[in-house]
Amino acid sequence: MSIKLRHSTVSISDLSLHVVESGPAEGRPFLFLHGWPESWRTWLGVMEAADAAQTGVRIIAIDLPGIGESTGTGGGGSKLRVAETVHALVRHLGLTSMTLVGHDAGGMAAYAYLRRFGDVERVVIMNTVIPGVDPWNEVLRNPHIWHFGLHAVPHLPETLVQGHQAEYFGYFYDVLSADPSRISADTRAAHAAAYGDDAALTAGFDLYRAFPQDAVDNAAFAEAGAVDTPLLYVRGDRESGDIDAYARGFRDAGVRTLVTATVTDAGHFAQEEQPADVWRIIRDFAHRTAN
């Protein structure tokens, strides 16, 4: 299907953010943050689903700092620094009544935004564990999550992956998806290109290197008190892990208003595997929690 996309570049301090929008500029905004190893392009199917439904919403997707067509170091991968950059973008764009959606590492940044700033109406976190929030330690002990350790090593993953982005990223698409064919060759190529140079690879791996600091920041948020902003936690039903354990972790960390949802016949990359269902879940959550 054909969808009208508006590309722009926004300067935030020493960063340059690539911003992609669809829908009317006056529509209620939904701001999307991608994870690793992806780019803004991971949300294209969701944008198309929203456009097809003619809901009149404004969809905004960005390349995270240093990745794709966004440039700059982005605070060494700290999710709090990413959240601060996103907050500056929100102010620059004049967004109000916003729904913030984050997948994977983007979900970690969305959680930091939820805890740090009060100008978001609701938050959706997809397919991720939050550093320092249960079941974080259990996930770290899982031998199938070996890449957390590798990606945290300075310099080494860049050396190993440079020139082999498509093959390396493809491994994760293939083993973590319910049906890898749903992540198209064009999408895979776009994501690989987004990490094509050494700086972009480092920006991506820095998201992992920052996990210890993220855990410290999130522990401080929990100590500071509870938060009432509605949070939706979403996972593909084919992804490993007990969604109830994640819900308990959020509540124990002080998230008072929490609901969960699963995406049928989807794994880790639910927004690419089942974009229409993901959009429906997000849209319905936004309608239920509208002020």
NORRAKA-V952358 format. One record per residue. N is the residue number from 0. PHI is phi in radians with two decimals (NA if undefined). OMEGA is omega in radians with two decimals (999 if undefined). BURIAL is b if it has 16 or more other C-alpha atoms within 10 Angstrom, else e. Layout:
n phi omega burial
N PHI OMEGA BURIAL
N PHI OMEGA BURIAL
This chain:
n phi omega burial
0 NA 3.14 e
1 -1.75 3.13 e
2 -2.30 -3.12 e
3 -1.47 -3.14 e
4 -1.99 3.09 e
5 -1.99 3.13 e
6 -1.77 3.08 e
7 -2.61 3.08 e
8 -2.14 -3.12 e
9 -2.10 3.10 e
10 -1.52 3.09 e
11 -2.22 -3.09 e
12 0.98 -3.14 e
13 -1.66 -3.14 e
14 -1.85 3.00 b
15 -2.22 -3.06 b
16 -1.78 3.03 b
17 -1.50 -3.05 b
18 -2.10 3.13 b
19 -2.14 -3.07 b
20 -2.22 2.97 b
21 -2.45 -3.12 b
22 1.45 -3.08 b
23 -1.18 -3.12 e
24 -1.10 -3.13 e
25 -1.59 -3.12 e
26 -1.26 3.09 e
27 -1.12 -2.97 b
28 -1.47 2.97 b
29 -2.17 -3.07 b
30 -1.88 -3.00 b
31 -1.97 3.11 b
32 -2.06 -3.11 b
33 -1.47 3.06 b
34 -1.97 3.12 b
35 -1.79 -0.01 b
36 -1.77 -3.01 b
37 -2.27 -3.09 b
38 -2.54 3.12 b
39 -0.93 -3.03 b
40 -1.07 3.14 b
41 -1.08 -3.08 b
42 -1.67 -3.03 b
43 -1.05 3.12 b
44 -1.09 3.08 b
45 -1.16 3.10 b
46 -1.08 3.11 b
47 -1.15 3.12 b
48 -1.12 3.11 b
49 -1.15 3.14 b
50 -1.16 -3.13 b
51 -1.14 3.14 e
52 -1.34 3.12 e
53 0.90 -3.11 e
54 -1.48 3.11 e
55 1.26 3.14 b
56 -1.63 3.11 b
57 -1.78 3.13 b
58 -1.74 -3.13 b
59 -2.25 3.08 b
60 -2.16 -3.12 b
61 -2.21 2.83 b
62 -1.45 3.11 b
63 -1.06 -3.07 b
64 -0.89 3.07 b
65 1.49 -3.06 b
66 -1.97 3.12 b
67 1.09 -3.13 b
68 -1.64 2.99 b
69 -1.60 -3.10 b
70 -2.14 -3.12 b
71 2.02 -3.01 b
72 -1.46 3.04 b
73 1.23 3.02 b
74 1.31 3.06 b
75 1.15 3.10 b
76 1.56 3.12 b
77 -1.02 -3.13 b
78 -1.23 3.06 b
79 -1.18 3.09 b
80 -1.14 3.08 b
81 -1.06 3.14 b
82 -1.06 3.12 b
83 -1.14 3.08 b
84 -1.14 3.11 b
85 -1.09 3.11 b
86 -1.08 3.09 b
87 -1.11 3.09 e
88 -1.14 3.12 b
89 -1.02 3.12 b
90 -1.17 3.13 e
91 -1.08 -3.12 e
92 -1.45 3.14 e
93 1.19 -3.08 e
94 -1.36 3.03 b
95 -2.30 -3.11 e
96 0.89 -2.98 e
97 -1.56 2.92 b
98 -1.87 3.14 b
99 -1.80 -3.09 b
100 -2.15 3.10 b
101 -2.36 3.11 b
102 -1.99 3.03 b
103 1.02 3.13 b
104 -1.06 3.04 b
105 -1.12 3.05 b
106 -1.19 3.06 b
107 -1.10 3.10 b
108 -1.17 3.10 b
109 -1.12 3.09 b
110 -1.13 3.10 b
111 -1.06 3.10 b
112 -1.12 3.13 b
113 -0.96 -3.07 b
114 -1.42 -3.04 b
115 -1.66 -2.99 b
116 -2.17 -3.08 e
117 -1.89 -3.04 e
118 -1.78 3.11 b
119 -1.85 -3.06 b
120 -1.39 3.12 b
121 -2.82 -3.10 b
122 -2.33 3.04 b
123 -2.10 3.10 b
124 -2.05 -3.03 b
125 -2.12 2.86 b
126 0.89 3.10 b
127 -2.70 2.93 b
128 -1.78 -3.10 b
129 -1.79 3.13 b
130 -0.94 3.11 b
131 1.47 3.14 b
132 -1.98 -3.13 b
133 -0.93 0.16 b
134 -1.69 -3.06 b
135 -0.93 -3.08 b
136 -1.12 3.09 e
137 -1.11 3.12 e
138 -1.12 3.14 b
139 -1.09 3.14 e
140 -1.44 -3.08 e
141 -1.33 -3.11 e
142 -1.11 3.10 e
143 -1.28 3.11 e
144 -1.76 -3.08 e
145 -1.05 -3.03 e
146 -1.22 3.07 e
147 -0.99 -3.13 b
148 -1.21 -3.13 e
149 -1.05 -3.07 e
150 -1.20 3.14 b
151 -1.44 -3.14 b
152 -1.25 3.13 e
153 -1.09 2.96 e
154 1.26 -3.00 e
155 -1.03 -3.10 e
156 -1.09 3.08 b
157 -1.04 -3.12 b
158 -1.10 -3.09 e
159 -1.29 -2.98 e
160 -1.61 -3.09 b
161 -0.98 -3.09 e
162 1.52 -3.13 e
163 -2.24 -3.08 e
164 -0.99 -3.07 b
165 -1.07 -3.13 b
166 -1.19 -3.09 e
167 -1.19 3.12 e
168 -1.10 -3.12 b
169 -1.04 3.09 b
170 -1.00 -3.11 e
171 -1.21 3.08 b
172 -1.05 -3.05 b
173 -1.28 -3.05 e
174 -1.53 -3.05 e
175 -1.82 -3.13 b
176 -1.77 3.03 b
177 -1.15 3.10 b
178 -2.48 -3.06 b
179 -1.01 -3.11 b
180 -1.15 3.13 e
181 -1.26 3.03 b
182 -1.65 -2.91 b
183 -1.22 3.09 e
184 -1.06 3.13 e
185 -1.12 3.13 e
186 -1.13 3.13 b
187 -1.04 3.14 b
188 -1.13 3.13 e
189 -1.12 3.11 b
190 -1.15 3.12 b
191 -1.05 3.14 b
192 -1.13 -3.12 b
193 -1.16 3.11 b
194 -2.02 -2.97 b
195 -1.27 -3.13 b
196 -1.91 -3.06 e
197 -1.08 -3.12 e
198 -1.12 3.13 b
199 -1.21 3.07 b
200 -1.03 3.13 b
201 -1.11 3.10 b
202 -1.03 3.12 b
203 -1.20 -3.13 b
204 -1.24 3.07 b
205 -1.09 3.08 b
206 -1.03 3.09 b
207 -1.43 -3.11 b
208 -1.11 -3.12 b
209 -1.50 -3.07 b
210 -0.94 3.13 b
211 -1.02 3.11 e
212 -1.19 3.08 b
213 -1.01 -3.13 b
214 -1.12 3.08 b
215 -1.10 -3.14 e
216 -1.07 -3.10 b
217 -1.23 3.05 b
218 -1.13 3.11 e
219 -1.15 3.08 e
220 -1.08 3.14 b
221 -1.10 3.12 b
222 -1.16 -3.06 e
223 -1.27 3.12 e
224 2.31 -3.06 e
225 -1.49 3.11 b
226 -2.33 -3.07 b
227 -1.80 3.14 e
228 -1.04 -3.13 b
229 -1.06 3.12 b
230 -2.19 3.01 b
231 -1.91 3.07 b
232 -1.88 -3.02 b
233 -2.19 3.04 b
234 -2.42 2.96 b
235 -1.20 -3.07 b
236 -1.27 3.11 b
237 -1.75 3.09 b
238 -1.54 -3.11 b
239 -1.25 3.12 e
240 1.95 -3.11 e
241 -1.65 -3.08 e
242 -1.08 3.11 b
243 -1.16 3.09 e
244 -1.14 3.10 e
245 -1.16 3.12 b
246 -1.09 3.10 b
247 -1.07 3.13 b
248 -1.08 3.11 b
249 -1.07 -3.12 b
250 -1.14 3.12 b
251 -1.12 3.13 e
252 -1.46 3.05 b
253 1.88 3.08 b
254 -1.47 -3.02 b
255 -1.44 -3.04 e
256 -1.97 -3.02 e
257 -2.32 2.95 b
258 -2.29 3.12 e
259 -2.18 3.09 b
260 -2.68 3.05 b
261 -2.10 3.11 b
262 -1.77 -3.07 b
263 -1.20 3.07 b
264 1.02 3.12 e
265 -2.51 3.06 b
266 -1.86 -3.03 b
267 -1.23 -3.06 b
268 -1.73 -2.99 b
269 -0.99 -3.07 b
270 -1.18 3.07 b
271 -1.69 -3.13 b
272 -1.36 -3.10 b
273 -2.43 -3.02 b
274 -1.09 -3.12 b
275 -1.14 3.12 b
276 -1.18 3.10 b
277 -1.08 3.12 b
278 -1.10 3.13 b
279 -1.06 -3.14 e
280 -1.13 3.13 b
281 -1.16 -3.14 b
282 -1.05 -3.12 b
283 -1.14 3.08 e
284 -1.09 3.13 b
285 -1.11 3.13 b
286 -1.13 -3.11 e
287 -1.17 -3.04 e
288 -1.84 -3.13 e
289 -1.13 3.12 e
290 -1.44 999 e
